[in-house]
Amino acid sequence: MSAAVLVGLAWAVLATGFSAVALSRLLRMKRGTGVATRVPVLLLRPVDEPTPRELENLARPVDYAGPLEQVVVSPYRPRLAPGVRWLPSDPTAPNRKVGHLLYALAVLEVGERVVVAVDADVAVTGALVEGLAGPVAAGAALSTAAPTPVGVSGAVGWAVAGLLRHTHHSFRALHAMSAGAKAVCGKALGLSPVAVQELRGLADHIGEDLELSRRLHARGLDVALAEAPALVPMAPLVSWRPAVERFTRWMQVLASHRPGLYPTVPLLFTPTLPLAVLSAVLGSGVLAAATGVLVGVRTLLSWRLAVLTAPPEGSEAEAAPAGAGVVLGAWVLGEALLLVAFMRSLGQARVTWRGRTYALRRGGRMAPVWPELSGGQG
């Protein structure tokens, strides 16, 4: 047996063990109803240039049983539902979302309300507000929700949904396997006063959610995952480019904020396709069999995640079918998308985000890159 085959077998065994542990933990996890609460909530919706689908999300009524004030924080006034307030904001901070939130928290009266911040691409429901506000009201420093694409169509859409719902990059799986600071998705957050205090120092960080979780963990504070998903209605995606660029940026955020975890992406999160290619090139039946076992375990993991992340019954979200072909195909597409994004992120020290280019510093800090003036010497 050659050294290359031995290395491949070790890689396959490691990845299979990682998936088996995740599957075991997720099998013990049951879907609950969350923490019932009717605490007063200040719901902030930061947005710069909303898409038509995001405008639809912002216009949706939120069926939360408790007192709720929803404020859209934006440079201009979008179309809003009755009772939704608009707060004009045009921050100069590199991380404009954090800039919007900090401005809103500076000028609005928070009082005893729980602050919930949700991106415009999320269709906010009363269950999501309750799921984010409840843990914070019960003492958690921060709460987050797993982004769950719905209304998926086309290969690109299924790749994005597969990555976020059916692979180890599902925030349900990430939360179950986190050692140390919890994985946090900044699309939907419940913020305690301590979290707001830490957020004030993150206006120049590209991954404010990762850094916020790390800082709170360093203080021994809890981060909770809401039972309710953050439903993300998907517009039809024709081109692969936006999806690849989005997750390439996620990989750059990981490399900048958590450099120790960056190498685990190909090692543990996207090993299947490289192992399949390696077994074919080497002509190794043993390695091919080990890769087949990995595929089987990951398919079971995909099925379990499909069950745990299914939109709740009675919601307006269109639940994706969980047939065998979907369960297998979705995670393979998602893993392939993440692998491409990882490869594109290698060695990239600059990121273009919201139309601006920044150099990434250690710890996720962003430094503006100013274009050189043309026209020669004066």
Contacts in CASP RR format, 6 or more apart in sequence:
PFRMAT RR
TARGET T0000
AUTHOR 0000-0000-0000
METHOD contacts of the structure
MODEL  1
MSAAVLVGLAWAVLATGFSAVALSRLLRMKRGTGVATRVPVLLLRPVDEP
TPRELENLARPVDYAGPLEQVVVSPYRPRLAPGVRWLPSDPTAPNRKVGH
LLYALAVLEVGERVVVAVDADVAVTGALVEGLAGPVAAGAALSTAAPTPV
GVSGAVGWAVAGLLRHTHHSFRALHAMSAGAKAVCGKALGLSPVAVQELR
GLADHIGEDLELSRRLHARGLDVALAEAPALVPMAPLVSWRPAVERFTRW
MQVLASHRPGLYPTVPLLFTPTLPLAVLSAVLGSGVLAAATGVLVGVRTL
LSWRLAVLTAPPEGSEAEAAPAGAGVVLGAWVLGEALLLVAFMRSLGQAR
VTWRGRTYALRRGGRMAPVWPELSGGQG
1 286 0 8 1.000
2 282 0 8 1.000
4 278 0 8 1.000
4 282 0 8 1.000
5 282 0 8 1.000
5 284 0 8 1.000
5 286 0 8 1.000
5 287 0 8 1.000
8 275 0 8 1.000
8 278 0 8 1.000
8 287 0 8 1.000
8 290 0 8 1.000
9 286 0 8 1.000
9 287 0 8 1.000
9 290 0 8 1.000
11 267 0 8 1.000
11 271 0 8 1.000
11 275 0 8 1.000
12 271 0 8 1.000
12 275 0 8 1.000
12 287 0 8 1.000
12 290 0 8 1.000
12 291 0 8 1.000
12 293 0 8 1.000
12 294 0 8 1.000
13 290 0 8 1.000
14 267 0 8 1.000
14 268 0 8 1.000
15 267 0 8 1.000
15 268 0 8 1.000
15 271 0 8 1.000
15 272 0 8 1.000
15 275 0 8 1.000
15 294 0 8 1.000
16 290 0 8 1.000
16 293 0 8 1.000
16 294 0 8 1.000
16 297 0 8 1.000
17 297 0 8 1.000
18 168 0 8 1.000
18 177 0 8 1.000
18 268 0 8 1.000
19 168 0 8 1.000
19 294 0 8 1.000
19 297 0 8 1.000
19 298 0 8 1.000
19 301 0 8 1.000
20 297 0 8 1.000
21 177 0 8 1.000
22 168 0 8 1.000
22 173 0 8 1.000
22 176 0 8 1.000
22 177 0 8 1.000
22 301 0 8 1.000
23 297 0 8 1.000
23 300 0 8 1.000
23 301 0 8 1.000
23 304 0 8 1.000
25 176 0 8 1.000
25 177 0 8 1.000
26 172 0 8 1.000
26 173 0 8 1.000
26 176 0 8 1.000
26 301 0 8 1.000
26 304 0 8 1.000
26 305 0 8 1.000
26 308 0 8 1.000
27 304 0 8 1.000
29 172 0 8 1.000
29 176 0 8 1.000
29 308 0 8 1.000
31 227 0 8 1.000
31 307 0 8 1.000
31 308 0 8 1.000
32 227 0 8 1.000
33 227 0 8 1.000
34 130 0 8 1.000
34 131 0 8 1.000
34 134 0 8 1.000
34 226 0 8 1.000
34 227 0 8 1.000
34 228 0 8 1.000
35 130 0 8 1.000
35 131 0 8 1.000
35 134 0 8 1.000
35 135 0 8 1.000
35 137 0 8 1.000
35 138 0 8 1.000
36 130 0 8 1.000
36 134 0 8 1.000
37 130 0 8 1.000
37 131 0 8 1.000
37 133 0 8 1.000
37 134 0 8 1.000
37 137 0 8 1.000
37 138 0 8 1.000
38 65 0 8 1.000
38 66 0 8 1.000
38 67 0 8 1.000
39 66 0 8 1.000
39 113 0 8 1.000
39 114 0 8 1.000
39 133 0 8 1.000
39 134 0 8 1.000
39 137 0 8 1.000
40 66 0 8 1.000
40 67 0 8 1.000
40 68 0 8 1.000
40 112 0 8 1.000
40 113 0 8 1.000
40 114 0 8 1.000
41 64 0 8 1.000
41 66 0 8 1.000
41 67 0 8 1.000
41 68 0 8 1.000
41 69 0 8 1.000
41 113 0 8 1.000
41 114 0 8 1.000
41 115 0 8 1.000
41 116 0 8 1.000
41 129 0 8 1.000
41 133 0 8 1.000
42 69 0 8 1.000
42 71 0 8 1.000
42 108 0 8 1.000
42 110 0 8 1.000
42 113 0 8 1.000
42 114 0 8 1.000
42 115 0 8 1.000
42 116 0 8 1.000
43 62 0 8 1.000
43 68 0 8 1.000
43 69 0 8 1.000
43 70 0 8 1.000
43 71 0 8 1.000
43 116 0 8 1.000
43 117 0 8 1.000
43 118 0 8 1.000
43 124 0 8 1.000
43 129 0 8 1.000
44 71 0 8 1.000
44 73 0 8 1.000
44 100 0 8 1.000
44 101 0 8 1.000
44 104 0 8 1.000
44 105 0 8 1.000
44 115 0 8 1.000
44 116 0 8 1.000
44 117 0 8 1.000
44 118 0 8 1.000
45 58 0 8 1.000
45 70 0 8 1.000
45 71 0 8 1.000
45 72 0 8 1.000
45 73 0 8 1.000
45 117 0 8 1.000
45 118 0 8 1.000
45 119 0 8 1.000
45 120 0 8 1.000
45 124 0 8 1.000
46 73 0 8 1.000
46 74 0 8 1.000
46 89 0 8 1.000
46 96 0 8 1.000
46 97 0 8 1.000
46 99 0 8 1.000
46 100 0 8 1.000
46 101 0 8 1.000
46 104 0 8 1.000
46 117 0 8 1.000
46 119 0 8 1.000
46 120 0 8 1.000
47 54 0 8 1.000
47 58 0 8 1.000
47 72 0 8 1.000
47 73 0 8 1.000
47 74 0 8 1.000
47 78 0 8 1.000
47 100 0 8 1.000
47 119 0 8 1.000
47 120 0 8 1.000
48 74 0 8 1.000
48 75 0 8 1.000
48 96 0 8 1.000
48 354 0 8 1.000
50 58 0 8 1.000
50 74 0 8 1.000
50 78 0 8 1.000
50 120 0 8 1.000
51 121 0 8 1.000
51 235 0 8 1.000
52 235 0 8 1.000
53 121 0 8 1.000
53 233 0 8 1.000
53 235 0 8 1.000
54 120 0 8 1.000
54 121 0 8 1.000
55 78 0 8 1.000
55 79 0 8 1.000
56 233 0 8 1.000
57 120 0 8 1.000
57 121 0 8 1.000
57 122 0 8 1.000
57 123 0 8 1.000
57 124 0 8 1.000
57 233 0 8 1.000
58 72 0 8 1.000
58 78 0 8 1.000
58 79 0 8 1.000
58 80 0 8 1.000
58 81 0 8 1.000
58 84 0 8 1.000
58 120 0 8 1.000
59 79 0 8 1.000
59 80 0 8 1.000
59 81 0 8 1.000
60 81 0 8 1.000
60 123 0 8 1.000
60 124 0 8 1.000
61 81 0 8 1.000
62 68 0 8 1.000
62 70 0 8 1.000
62 124 0 8 1.000
62 125 0 8 1.000
62 126 0 8 1.000
62 129 0 8 1.000
63 125 0 8 1.000
63 126 0 8 1.000
64 126 0 8 1.000
64 129 0 8 1.000
64 130 0 8 1.000
65 126 0 8 1.000
65 130 0 8 1.000
67 113 0 8 1.000
68 129 0 8 1.000
69 85 0 8 1.000
69 113 0 8 1.000
70 81 0 8 1.000
70 83 0 8 1.000
70 84 0 8 1.000
70 85 0 8 1.000
70 124 0 8 1.000
71 84 0 8 1.000
71 85 0 8 1.000
71 86 0 8 1.000
71 87 0 8 1.000
71 104 0 8 1.000
71 108 0 8 1.000
72 78 0 8 1.000
72 80 0 8 1.000
72 84 0 8 1.000
72 85 0 8 1.000
72 86 0 8 1.000
72 87 0 8 1.000
72 120 0 8 1.000
73 87 0 8 1.000
73 89 0 8 1.000
73 100 0 8 1.000
73 101 0 8 1.000
73 103 0 8 1.000
73 104 0 8 1.000
74 86 0 8 1.000
74 87 0 8 1.000
74 88 0 8 1.000
74 89 0 8 1.000
74 100 0 8 1.000
75 88 0 8 1.000
75 89 0 8 1.000
75 90 0 8 1.000
76 88 0 8 1.000
77 86 0 8 1.000
77 88 0 8 1.000
78 86 0 8 1.000
80 86 0 8 1.000
87 103 0 8 1.000
87 104 0 8 1.000
87 107 0 8 1.000
87 108 0 8 1.000
89 99 0 8 1.000
89 100 0 8 1.000
89 103 0 8 1.000
89 104 0 8 1.000
91 99 0 8 1.000
91 100 0 8 1.000
91 102 0 8 1.000
91 103 0 8 1.000
91 203 0 8 1.000
93 99 0 8 1.000
93 102 0 8 1.000
93 203 0 8 1.000
93 204 0 8 1.000
94 203 0 8 1.000
94 204 0 8 1.000
94 206 0 8 1.000
94 356 0 8 1.000
94 358 0 8 1.000
94 366 0 8 1.000
94 368 0 8 1.000
95 202 0 8 1.000
95 203 0 8 1.000
95 204 0 8 1.000
95 205 0 8 1.000
95 206 0 8 1.000
95 207 0 8 1.000
95 208 0 8 1.000
95 366 0 8 1.000
96 354 0 8 1.000
97 119 0 8 1.000
97 208 0 8 1.000
98 199 0 8 1.000
98 202 0 8 1.000
98 203 0 8 1.000
98 205 0 8 1.000
98 208 0 8 1.000
99 203 0 8 1.000
101 117 0 8 1.000
101 199 0 8 1.000
102 199 0 8 1.000
102 200 0 8 1.000
102 203 0 8 1.000
105 115 0 8 1.000
105 196 0 8 1.000
114 132 0 8 1.000
114 133 0 8 1.000
114 134 0 8 1.000
114 136 0 8 1.000
114 137 0 8 1.000
114 190 0 8 1.000
114 191 0 8 1.000
114 192 0 8 1.000
115 190 0 8 1.000
115 191 0 8 1.000
115 196 0 8 1.000
116 129 0 8 1.000
116 132 0 8 1.000
116 133 0 8 1.000
116 188 0 8 1.000
116 189 0 8 1.000
116 190 0 8 1.000
116 191 0 8 1.000
117 186 0 8 1.000
117 188 0 8 1.000
117 189 0 8 1.000
117 190 0 8 1.000
117 191 0 8 1.000
118 124 0 8 1.000
118 128 0 8 1.000
118 132 0 8 1.000
118 187 0 8 1.000
118 188 0 8 1.000
118 189 0 8 1.000
118 230 0 8 1.000
119 186 0 8 1.000
119 187 0 8 1.000
119 188 0 8 1.000
121 187 0 8 1.000
121 232 0 8 1.000
121 233 0 8 1.000
122 128 0 8 1.000
122 147 0 8 1.000
122 187 0 8 1.000
122 188 0 8 1.000
122 230 0 8 1.000
122 231 0 8 1.000
122 232 0 8 1.000
123 150 0 8 1.000
123 231 0 8 1.000
123 232 0 8 1.000
123 233 0 8 1.000
123 316 0 8 1.000
123 317 0 8 1.000
125 228 0 8 1.000
125 231 0 8 1.000
125 315 0 8 1.000
126 228 0 8 1.000
127 228 0 8 1.000
127 312 0 8 1.000
127 315 0 8 1.000
128 145 0 8 1.000
128 188 0 8 1.000
128 226 0 8 1.000
128 228 0 8 1.000
128 229 0 8 1.000
128 230 0 8 1.000
128 231 0 8 1.000
130 228 0 8 1.000
131 143 0 8 1.000
131 145 0 8 1.000
131 226 0 8 1.000
131 227 0 8 1.000
131 228 0 8 1.000
132 143 0 8 1.000
132 144 0 8 1.000
132 145 0 8 1.000
132 188 0 8 1.000
132 189 0 8 1.000
132 190 0 8 1.000
132 226 0 8 1.000
132 228 0 8 1.000
133 143 0 8 1.000
133 190 0 8 1.000
134 143 0 8 1.000
135 143 0 8 1.000
135 190 0 8 1.000
135 222 0 8 1.000
135 224 0 8 1.000
135 226 0 8 1.000
136 142 0 8 1.000
136 143 0 8 1.000
136 190 0 8 1.000
136 191 0 8 1.000
136 192 0 8 1.000
136 224 0 8 1.000
139 192 0 8 1.000
139 222 0 8 1.000
140 192 0 8 1.000
140 221 0 8 1.000
140 222 0 8 1.000
140 223 0 8 1.000
140 224 0 8 1.000
141 192 0 8 1.000
141 194 0 8 1.000
141 195 0 8 1.000
141 216 0 8 1.000
141 219 0 8 1.000
141 221 0 8 1.000
141 222 0 8 1.000
141 223 0 8 1.000
142 184 0 8 1.000
142 189 0 8 1.000
142 190 0 8 1.000
142 191 0 8 1.000
142 192 0 8 1.000
142 195 0 8 1.000
142 212 0 8 1.000
142 213 0 8 1.000
142 216 0 8 1.000
142 221 0 8 1.000
142 222 0 8 1.000
142 223 0 8 1.000
142 224 0 8 1.000
143 189 0 8 1.000
143 190 0 8 1.000
143 223 0 8 1.000
143 224 0 8 1.000
143 225 0 8 1.000
143 226 0 8 1.000
144 171 0 8 1.000
144 182 0 8 1.000
144 184 0 8 1.000
144 185 0 8 1.000
144 186 0 8 1.000
144 188 0 8 1.000
144 189 0 8 1.000
144 190 0 8 1.000
144 209 0 8 1.000
144 223 0 8 1.000
144 224 0 8 1.000
144 225 0 8 1.000
144 226 0 8 1.000
145 171 0 8 1.000
145 185 0 8 1.000
145 187 0 8 1.000
145 188 0 8 1.000
145 225 0 8 1.000
145 226 0 8 1.000
145 228 0 8 1.000
145 229 0 8 1.000
145 230 0 8 1.000
146 164 0 8 1.000
146 170 0 8 1.000
146 171 0 8 1.000
146 172 0 8 1.000
146 175 0 8 1.000
146 185 0 8 1.000
146 225 0 8 1.000
146 226 0 8 1.000
146 229 0 8 1.000
146 230 0 8 1.000
146 309 0 8 1.000
147 164 0 8 1.000
147 171 0 8 1.000
147 185 0 8 1.000
147 187 0 8 1.000
147 188 0 8 1.000
147 229 0 8 1.000
147 230 0 8 1.000
147 232 0 8 1.000
148 164 0 8 1.000
148 165 0 8 1.000
148 229 0 8 1.000
148 230 0 8 1.000
148 231 0 8 1.000
148 232 0 8 1.000
148 309 0 8 1.000
148 311 0 8 1.000
148 317 0 8 1.000
149 157 0 8 1.000
149 160 0 8 1.000
149 161 0 8 1.000
149 162 0 8 1.000
149 164 0 8 1.000
149 165 0 8 1.000
149 232 0 8 1.000
149 233 0 8 1.000
149 234 0 8 1.000
150 231 0 8 1.000
150 232 0 8 1.000
150 233 0 8 1.000
150 234 0 8 1.000
150 311 0 8 1.000
150 317 0 8 1.000
150 318 0 8 1.000
150 319 0 8 1.000
150 320 0 8 1.000
151 233 0 8 1.000
151 234 0 8 1.000
151 317 0 8 1.000
151 318 0 8 1.000
151 320 0 8 1.000
152 158 0 8 1.000
152 160 0 8 1.000
152 161 0 8 1.000
152 234 0 8 1.000
152 320 0 8 1.000
153 234 0 8 1.000
153 236 0 8 1.000
154 236 0 8 1.000
154 237 0 8 1.000
155 333 0 8 1.000
156 237 0 8 1.000
156 238 0 8 1.000
156 239 0 8 1.000
156 240 0 8 1.000
156 243 0 8 1.000
157 234 0 8 1.000
157 237 0 8 1.000
157 243 0 8 1.000
158 329 0 8 1.000
158 330 0 8 1.000
158 333 0 8 1.000
159 240 0 8 1.000
159 243 0 8 1.000
159 333 0 8 1.000
159 334 0 8 1.000
159 336 0 8 1.000
159 337 0 8 1.000
160 234 0 8 1.000
160 237 0 8 1.000
160 243 0 8 1.000
160 334 0 8 1.000
160 337 0 8 1.000
161 234 0 8 1.000
161 320 0 8 1.000
161 330 0 8 1.000
162 302 0 8 1.000
162 330 0 8 1.000
162 331 0 8 1.000
162 333 0 8 1.000
162 334 0 8 1.000
163 169 0 8 1.000
163 170 0 8 1.000
163 247 0 8 1.000
163 333 0 8 1.000
163 334 0 8 1.000
163 335 0 8 1.000
163 337 0 8 1.000
163 338 0 8 1.000
164 170 0 8 1.000
164 171 0 8 1.000
165 305 0 8 1.000
165 306 0 8 1.000
165 309 0 8 1.000
165 320 0 8 1.000
165 330 0 8 1.000
166 301 0 8 1.000
166 302 0 8 1.000
166 305 0 8 1.000
166 306 0 8 1.000
166 327 0 8 1.000
166 330 0 8 1.000
166 331 0 8 1.000
166 334 0 8 1.000
167 173 0 8 1.000
167 269 0 8 1.000
167 298 0 8 1.000
167 301 0 8 1.000
167 302 0 8 1.000
167 305 0 8 1.000
167 331 0 8 1.000
167 334 0 8 1.000
167 335 0 8 1.000
167 338 0 8 1.000
168 174 0 8 1.000
168 177 0 8 1.000
168 268 0 8 1.000
168 269 0 8 1.000
168 301 0 8 1.000
169 269 0 8 1.000
169 334 0 8 1.000
169 338 0 8 1.000
170 305 0 8 1.000
170 309 0 8 1.000
171 183 0 8 1.000
171 185 0 8 1.000
171 225 0 8 1.000
172 225 0 8 1.000
172 305 0 8 1.000
172 308 0 8 1.000
172 309 0 8 1.000
173 301 0 8 1.000
173 305 0 8 1.000
174 183 0 8 1.000
175 182 0 8 1.000
175 183 0 8 1.000
175 225 0 8 1.000
180 217 0 8 1.000
181 210 0 8 1.000
181 213 0 8 1.000
181 214 0 8 1.000
181 216 0 8 1.000
181 217 0 8 1.000
181 218 0 8 1.000
181 223 0 8 1.000
182 213 0 8 1.000
182 217 0 8 1.000
182 223 0 8 1.000
182 225 0 8 1.000
183 210 0 8 1.000
183 213 0 8 1.000
184 209 0 8 1.000
184 210 0 8 1.000
184 212 0 8 1.000
184 213 0 8 1.000
184 223 0 8 1.000
185 209 0 8 1.000
185 230 0 8 1.000
186 208 0 8 1.000
186 209 0 8 1.000
187 230 0 8 1.000
187 232 0 8 1.000
188 226 0 8 1.000
188 230 0 8 1.000
189 195 0 8 1.000
189 209 0 8 1.000
191 199 0 8 1.000
194 216 0 8 1.000
194 219 0 8 1.000
194 221 0 8 1.000
195 212 0 8 1.000
195 216 0 8 1.000
198 212 0 8 1.000
198 215 0 8 1.000
198 216 0 8 1.000
199 208 0 8 1.000
199 212 0 8 1.000
202 208 0 8 1.000
202 211 0 8 1.000
202 212 0 8 1.000
204 365 0 8 1.000
204 366 0 8 1.000
205 211 0 8 1.000
205 257 0 8 1.000
205 363 0 8 1.000
205 364 0 8 1.000
205 365 0 8 1.000
205 366 0 8 1.000
206 249 0 8 1.000
206 252 0 8 1.000
206 253 0 8 1.000
206 256 0 8 1.000
206 257 0 8 1.000
206 351 0 8 1.000
206 353 0 8 1.000
206 358 0 8 1.000
206 360 0 8 1.000
206 364 0 8 1.000
206 365 0 8 1.000
206 366 0 8 1.000
207 253 0 8 1.000
207 256 0 8 1.000
207 257 0 8 1.000
207 364 0 8 1.000
210 253 0 8 1.000
210 254 0 8 1.000
210 257 0 8 1.000
210 258 0 8 1.000
211 257 0 8 1.000
211 363 0 8 1.000
211 364 0 8 1.000
213 223 0 8 1.000
214 257 0 8 1.000
214 258 0 8 1.000
216 222 0 8 1.000
216 223 0 8 1.000
217 223 0 8 1.000
228 312 0 8 1.000
229 309 0 8 1.000
229 311 0 8 1.000
229 312 0 8 1.000
231 311 0 8 1.000
231 315 0 8 1.000
231 317 0 8 1.000
233 317 0 8 1.000
237 243 0 8 1.000
243 337 0 8 1.000
244 337 0 8 1.000
244 340 0 8 1.000
244 341 0 8 1.000
244 344 0 8 1.000
247 337 0 8 1.000
247 338 0 8 1.000
247 341 0 8 1.000
248 341 0 8 1.000
248 344 0 8 1.000
248 345 0 8 1.000
248 348 0 8 1.000
249 351 0 8 1.000
249 353 0 8 1.000
250 341 0 8 1.000
251 262 0 8 1.000
251 265 0 8 1.000
251 338 0 8 1.000
251 341 0 8 1.000
251 342 0 8 1.000
251 344 0 8 1.000
251 345 0 8 1.000
252 345 0 8 1.000
252 348 0 8 1.000
252 351 0 8 1.000
252 360 0 8 1.000
253 364 0 8 1.000
254 261 0 8 1.000
254 262 0 8 1.000
254 265 0 8 1.000
255 262 0 8 1.000
255 345 0 8 1.000
255 360 0 8 1.000
256 360 0 8 1.000
256 361 0 8 1.000
256 362 0 8 1.000
256 363 0 8 1.000
256 364 0 8 1.000
256 365 0 8 1.000
257 363 0 8 1.000
257 364 0 8 1.000
259 362 0 8 1.000
265 338 0 8 1.000
265 342 0 8 1.000
266 274 0 8 1.000
266 339 0 8 1.000
266 342 0 8 1.000
269 335 0 8 1.000
269 338 0 8 1.000
270 335 0 8 1.000
270 336 0 8 1.000
270 338 0 8 1.000
270 339 0 8 1.000
270 342 0 8 1.000
271 294 0 8 1.000
272 291 0 8 1.000
272 294 0 8 1.000
272 295 0 8 1.000
272 298 0 8 1.000
272 332 0 8 1.000
272 335 0 8 1.000
273 332 0 8 1.000
273 335 0 8 1.000
273 336 0 8 1.000
273 339 0 8 1.000
274 339 0 8 1.000
275 287 0 8 1.000
275 290 0 8 1.000
275 291 0 8 1.000
275 294 0 8 1.000
276 288 0 8 1.000
276 291 0 8 1.000
278 287 0 8 1.000
279 285 0 8 1.000
279 287 0 8 1.000
279 288 0 8 1.000
279 290 0 8 1.000
279 291 0 8 1.000
280 288 0 8 1.000
298 331 0 8 1.000
298 335 0 8 1.000
299 327 0 8 1.000
299 328 0 8 1.000
299 331 0 8 1.000
301 331 0 8 1.000
302 327 0 8 1.000
302 328 0 8 1.000
302 330 0 8 1.000
302 331 0 8 1.000
303 322 0 8 1.000
303 327 0 8 1.000
306 320 0 8 1.000
306 322 0 8 1.000
306 326 0 8 1.000
306 327 0 8 1.000
306 330 0 8 1.000
307 322 0 8 1.000
310 319 0 8 1.000
310 320 0 8 1.000
310 322 0 8 1.000
311 317 0 8 1.000
311 318 0 8 1.000
311 319 0 8 1.000
320 326 0 8 1.000
320 330 0 8 1.000
349 359 0 8 1.000
349 360 0 8 1.000
350 357 0 8 1.000
350 358 0 8 1.000
350 359 0 8 1.000
350 360 0 8 1.000
350 369 0 8 1.000
351 357 0 8 1.000
351 358 0 8 1.000
351 360 0 8 1.000
351 366 0 8 1.000
352 358 0 8 1.000
353 366 0 8 1.000
356 368 0 8 1.000
357 368 0 8 1.000
357 369 0 8 1.000
358 366 0 8 1.000
358 367 0 8 1.000
358 368 0 8 1.000
358 369 0 8 1.000
359 366 0 8 1.000
359 367 0 8 1.000
359 368 0 8 1.000
359 369 0 8 1.000
360 366 0 8 1.000
361 367 0 8 1.000
END
